[in-house]
C-alpha cells in the first residue's frame, strides 16, 4: 500500500466512524497496577514530533484510564537505545514505547546486527499519528526551491550537507540523490532540534524535519521550506510543494505507534488501544496534532501488526534499490 492509499484509508475509516456517531467508551478501571506510573519511552529527544505526539496522547490517556503516564526520552542509536529498553522490560504494561517508523520498520533495513526485530520483540498496541518530513534550508539561503538545491548540489558533489536523525530520513536523502542524480552529504544527528540549530547557524546546508518544527522555524524567520516528503502536499501546509512535484514518485510518509514488550496480555493491549482510539477522536487532540502537521493514525493491534510487516518489507526493498547496506 502506498503512502497515498494509506492516508485515504485512514481518512475514510475516521469519516465512517464519525458518520455513525460512534464514540468508544473505555472503562475507568484498568488492569494495570494502580499507584504505579506507566513509563512511555520515546527514542527521540524532547522537542521532536514523536515526543509531541506522545505527550498529547498520554495526557488524554491519563484522564481516560485514571493512570499516570510518564514520558521518558531516550534518544540515540537510530532509536535502538530506547527501543531496547522496552524490549527488555517486563510485559506488565508499565513500560511502553511510542516510536516512529524508523525503529519500528526501517531499522531492519539499515542497522547492521540490529539487536531486536520489531515484528517479533514488541507487542503492537495502536497507531498514533501520520505526517511527513520537510526539507529545509536557512531563510537567507540563495536556494529558494528544490530545483535550485539540485542545481547547487550538482555543482558541488559530496559537499552539500543534509542532516538526518532517523534511518527513514537517511533513505529519503539517498532517494533524493538517486532521483536527482546528485550526491548530498548525509550527516547523522541524535534529533531534529540539533540539526535545525546547525542549519540556522550555518554549519549545515539543509535538514529534513517534522512539520511542527518546520512551521515554527518558518514563522520565526529562521528556515525556509523547500518541499514535503509525502506524495501530495500536506493540507496543513498547502503552500509547501511536495518533493514529488519535482521528483515524481518520491513518497515518504512518516508514522508512529504505541507498542509494548512482547508477551503482553491481550486484555491489557486492547484496553490501551481503546484508550488511544478514544483520545484520537477528541477534537482537542486532532487540533493539537494538526498544529504539528499531523493527523491521527487510528489503527488497532492487529492492523498495526500487519502494517509493520508491510512497511518493513517496503523499507528493505527501497534500501536495496538505493544501494544502501546496513551499517
C-alpha positions as CSV (number, residue, x, y, z in Angstrom):
1,X,0.0,0.0,0.0
2,X,1.4,3.4,-1.0
3,X,1.5,6.3,1.4
4,X,-1.3,8.0,-0.6
5,X,-3.5,4.9,-0.4
6,X,-2.9,4.6,3.3
7,X,-3.8,8.2,4.0
8,X,-7.0,7.8,2.1
9,X,-7.8,4.6,4.1
10,X,-7.2,6.5,7.4
11,X,-9.5,9.4,6.4
12,X,-12.3,7.0,5.1
13,X,-12.2,5.0,8.3
14,X,-12.3,8.1,10.6
15,X,-15.1,9.6,8.5
16,X,-17.2,6.4,8.6
17,X,-17.0,6.1,12.3
18,X,-17.8,9.7,12.9
19,X,-20.7,9.4,10.5
20,X,-22.2,6.6,12.6
21,X,-21.8,8.8,15.7
22,X,-19.7,6.1,17.4
23,X,-17.7,7.0,20.5
24,X,-15.6,4.4,22.1
25,X,-16.0,4.3,25.9
26,X,-13.1,2.9,27.9
27,X,-13.9,1.8,31.5
28,X,-12.1,3.9,34.1
29,X,-10.7,0.9,35.9
30,X,-7.5,-0.5,34.4
31,X,-5.9,-3.9,34.6
32,X,-2.6,-2.0,35.3
33,X,-1.5,-2.0,38.9
34,X,-3.0,1.1,40.5
35,X,-0.5,3.5,42.0
36,X,2.3,2.7,39.5
37,X,3.2,5.1,36.7
38,X,3.3,3.8,33.1
39,X,6.6,4.8,31.6
40,X,6.3,5.6,27.8
41,X,9.7,5.6,26.2
42,X,10.3,7.9,23.3
43,X,13.5,7.0,21.4
44,X,14.0,10.6,20.2
45,X,14.7,13.8,22.2
46,X,12.3,16.3,23.7
47,X,11.0,18.7,21.0
48,X,10.8,16.1,18.3
49,X,7.5,15.3,16.5
50,X,7.4,11.9,18.1
51,X,7.8,13.5,21.6
52,X,5.0,15.9,20.9
53,X,2.5,13.2,19.8
54,X,3.4,11.1,22.8
55,X,2.7,13.9,25.2
56,X,-0.6,14.8,23.5
57,X,-1.9,11.3,23.6
58,X,-0.6,10.2,27.1
59,X,-2.2,13.3,28.6
60,X,-5.6,12.2,27.4
61,X,-4.9,8.5,28.3
62,X,-4.2,9.6,31.9
63,X,-7.7,11.1,32.0
64,X,-9.4,8.2,30.3
65,X,-7.8,5.4,32.3
66,X,-7.1,7.2,35.6
67,X,-3.5,6.0,35.3
68,X,-0.4,8.2,35.2
69,X,1.7,8.1,32.0
70,X,5.3,9.4,32.2
71,X,7.2,10.3,29.1
72,X,10.9,9.1,29.1
73,X,13.1,10.4,26.3
74,X,15.9,8.0,25.4
75,X,17.5,9.2,22.2
76,X,20.4,7.9,20.2
77,X,21.5,4.9,18.1
78,X,18.8,5.4,15.5
79,X,16.2,4.7,18.1
80,X,17.8,1.4,19.2
81,X,18.7,2.6,22.7
82,X,15.1,3.5,23.7
83,X,13.6,0.6,21.8
84,X,15.8,-2.0,23.6
85,X,14.8,-0.5,26.9
86,X,11.3,-1.6,26.2
87,X,12.2,-4.9,24.6
88,X,14.0,-5.9,27.8
89,X,11.2,-4.7,30.1
90,X,8.6,-6.9,31.8
91,X,5.4,-7.3,29.7
92,X,3.2,-6.0,32.5
93,X,2.1,-2.8,30.7
94,X,4.1,-0.4,32.8
95,X,6.8,0.2,30.2
96,X,5.7,1.1,26.7
97,X,7.2,2.5,23.5
98,X,5.8,5.3,21.3
99,X,8.1,5.3,18.3
100,X,8.3,6.4,14.7
101,X,8.6,4.2,11.6
102,X,12.4,4.2,11.8
103,X,12.8,1.9,14.9
104,X,9.5,0.1,14.1
105,X,10.3,-0.8,10.5
106,X,13.2,1.0,8.7
107,X,15.9,-0.1,11.1
108,X,15.6,-3.6,9.9
109,X,16.9,-2.4,6.5
110,X,19.5,0.0,7.8
111,X,21.0,-1.1,11.1
112,X,23.7,-3.8,11.0
113,X,23.3,-6.5,13.6
114,X,20.1,-4.9,14.9
115,X,19.6,-6.4,18.4
116,X,15.8,-6.6,18.1
117,X,13.2,-7.4,15.5
118,X,10.2,-5.0,15.8
119,X,7.9,-7.6,14.3
120,X,8.9,-10.2,16.9
121,X,10.1,-8.5,20.0
122,X,7.4,-5.9,20.5
123,X,3.6,-6.1,21.1
124,X,1.6,-3.8,18.7
125,X,-1.0,-1.8,20.6
126,X,-2.2,1.1,18.4
127,X,-1.3,3.6,15.7
128,X,-0.6,7.2,16.9
129,X,-0.2,9.7,14.1
130,X,0.7,10.2,10.4
131,X,2.7,13.1,8.9
132,X,5.6,13.8,6.7
133,X,9.1,15.4,6.7
134,X,10.0,18.8,5.4
135,X,13.2,19.7,3.5
136,X,14.5,22.9,5.0
137,X,17.3,25.4,4.3
138,X,18.3,28.7,6.1
139,X,15.9,31.5,5.5
140,X,18.6,33.7,3.9
141,X,19.9,30.9,1.7
142,X,20.1,31.8,-2.0
143,X,18.3,28.4,-2.6
144,X,14.6,29.0,-2.8
145,X,13.3,25.8,-4.5
146,X,14.1,22.1,-4.7
147,X,15.2,22.6,-8.3
148,X,17.7,25.2,-7.2
149,X,19.0,22.9,-4.5
150,X,19.5,20.2,-7.0
151,X,21.4,22.5,-9.4
152,X,23.5,23.8,-6.5
153,X,24.4,20.2,-5.4
154,X,25.3,19.2,-8.9
155,X,28.0,21.9,-8.9
156,X,29.3,20.7,-5.5
157,X,29.1,16.8,-5.5
158,X,29.5,15.5,-2.0
159,X,29.8,18.9,-0.4
160,X,26.1,19.9,0.2
161,X,25.3,18.7,3.7
162,X,21.9,17.5,4.9
163,X,21.2,16.5,8.5
164,X,19.2,13.4,9.5
165,X,18.3,11.8,12.8
166,X,16.5,8.6,11.7
167,X,17.1,5.8,9.3
168,X,13.9,6.7,7.4
169,X,15.3,10.2,6.7
170,X,18.6,8.7,5.7
171,X,16.8,6.8,2.9
172,X,15.0,9.9,1.9
173,X,18.3,11.6,1.3
174,X,19.6,8.6,-0.6
175,X,16.5,8.6,-2.8
176,X,16.9,12.3,-3.4
177,X,20.4,11.5,-4.6
178,X,19.2,8.7,-6.9
179,X,16.2,10.5,-8.4
180,X,18.0,13.9,-8.9
181,X,21.4,12.5,-9.9
182,X,23.2,14.3,-7.1
183,X,25.5,13.5,-4.2
184,X,24.3,15.1,-1.0
185,X,26.4,14.6,2.1
186,X,24.2,12.9,4.8
187,X,25.2,14.0,8.3
188,X,23.7,12.0,11.3
189,X,22.2,13.7,14.4
190,X,20.5,12.5,17.6
191,X,17.4,14.5,16.8
192,X,15.9,17.2,14.6
193,X,16.4,20.1,17.1
194,X,20.2,19.7,16.8
195,X,20.2,19.6,13.0
196,X,17.9,22.6,12.9
197,X,20.3,24.6,15.1
198,X,23.2,23.8,12.8
199,X,21.2,24.9,9.7
200,X,20.3,28.1,11.4
201,X,23.9,28.6,12.5
202,X,25.3,27.8,9.0
203,X,27.2,24.6,9.9
204,X,24.7,22.6,7.8
205,X,23.2,23.3,4.4
206,X,19.9,21.6,4.9
207,X,17.9,19.2,7.0
208,X,14.7,17.1,6.9
209,X,12.4,17.7,9.9
210,X,8.8,17.3,11.1
211,X,6.2,19.8,10.0
212,X,5.7,21.1,13.6
213,X,9.3,22.2,13.9
214,X,9.3,23.3,10.3
215,X,6.3,25.6,10.8
216,X,7.8,27.1,13.9
217,X,11.1,27.8,12.1
218,X,9.4,29.4,9.1
219,X,7.2,31.5,11.3
220,X,10.2,32.7,13.3
221,X,12.0,33.6,10.1
222,X,14.9,31.1,10.6
223,X,14.3,28.5,7.9
224,X,12.7,28.1,4.5
225,X,10.7,25.0,3.4
226,X,11.6,23.5,0.0
227,X,9.3,20.5,0.0
228,X,7.4,17.9,1.9
229,X,8.2,14.1,1.7
230,X,4.6,12.9,1.2
231,X,3.4,12.2,-2.3
232,X,1.0,15.1,-2.1
233,X,1.1,18.4,-0.2
234,X,0.2,18.3,3.4
235,X,-3.2,20.1,3.8
236,X,-1.9,21.8,7.0
237,X,0.9,23.5,4.9
238,X,-0.7,23.7,1.4
239,X,1.8,26.3,0.2
240,X,4.7,24.0,0.6
241,X,5.2,21.8,-2.5
242,X,5.6,18.1,-2.4
243,X,9.1,16.9,-3.4
244,X,7.3,14.6,-5.9
245,X,6.3,17.7,-7.9
246,X,10.0,18.0,-8.9
247,X,11.0,14.3,-8.5
248,X,8.0,12.1,-9.4
249,X,7.4,9.1,-7.3
250,X,9.1,10.5,-4.1
251,X,6.7,9.3,-1.3
252,X,7.8,9.0,2.3
253,X,5.0,9.5,4.8
254,X,6.0,9.4,8.5
255,X,4.1,7.5,11.1
256,X,4.4,6.5,14.7
257,X,2.7,4.0,17.0
258,X,2.4,2.6,20.6
259,X,3.9,-0.8,21.4
260,X,4.9,-2.8,24.5
261,X,7.3,-5.7,25.2
262,X,6.4,-9.0,23.7
263,X,4.1,-11.2,25.7
264,X,1.7,-8.5,27.0
265,X,-1.8,-9.9,27.8
266,X,-4.3,-9.3,25.1
267,X,-6.8,-7.8,27.5
268,X,-4.3,-5.2,28.6
269,X,-3.4,-4.4,24.9
270,X,-7.0,-4.0,24.0
271,X,-7.6,-1.6,26.9
272,X,-4.7,0.6,26.0
273,X,-5.6,0.5,22.3
274,X,-9.2,1.6,23.1
275,X,-7.9,4.4,25.2
276,X,-5.7,5.8,22.4
277,X,-8.6,5.5,19.9
278,X,-10.9,7.4,22.3
279,X,-8.2,10.1,22.7
280,X,-7.7,10.4,19.0
281,X,-11.4,11.1,18.4
282,X,-11.3,14.2,20.7
283,X,-11.4,17.5,18.9
284,X,-8.7,18.9,21.1
285,X,-6.3,16.1,20.2
286,X,-6.9,16.5,16.4
287,X,-6.3,20.2,16.7
288,X,-3.1,19.8,18.6
289,X,-1.8,17.2,16.1
290,X,-2.8,19.4,13.2
291,X,-0.8,22.2,14.7
292,X,2.2,20.0,14.2
293,X,1.2,19.0,10.7
294,X,-0.1,15.5,11.7
295,X,-3.4,13.6,11.7
296,X,-4.5,10.7,14.0
297,X,-3.5,7.3,12.7
298,X,-6.4,5.2,14.1
299,X,-5.3,1.5,14.0
300,X,-5.8,-1.4,16.4
301,X,-3.3,-4.1,17.4
302,X,-3.9,-6.5,14.5
303,X,-3.9,-3.7,11.9
304,X,-0.7,-2.3,13.3
305,X,1.0,-5.7,13.3
306,X,0.1,-6.2,9.6
307,X,1.1,-2.6,8.7
308,X,4.5,-3.0,10.4
309,X,5.1,-6.2,8.3
310,X,4.2,-4.3,5.1
311,X,6.3,-1.3,6.0
312,X,9.3,-3.3,7.0
313,X,9.2,-5.1,3.6
314,X,8.9,-1.8,1.8
315,X,11.9,-0.2,3.6
316,X,14.0,-3.3,2.9
317,X,13.1,-3.1,-0.8
318,X,13.7,0.6,-1.1
319,X,17.1,0.4,0.7
320,X,18.2,-2.2,-1.7
321,X,17.1,-0.1,-4.7
322,X,19.1,2.8,-3.2
323,X,22.1,0.5,-2.8
324,X,22.2,1.2,1.0
325,X,23.9,-1.5,3.1
326,X,23.2,-1.9,6.8
327,X,25.8,0.0,8.8
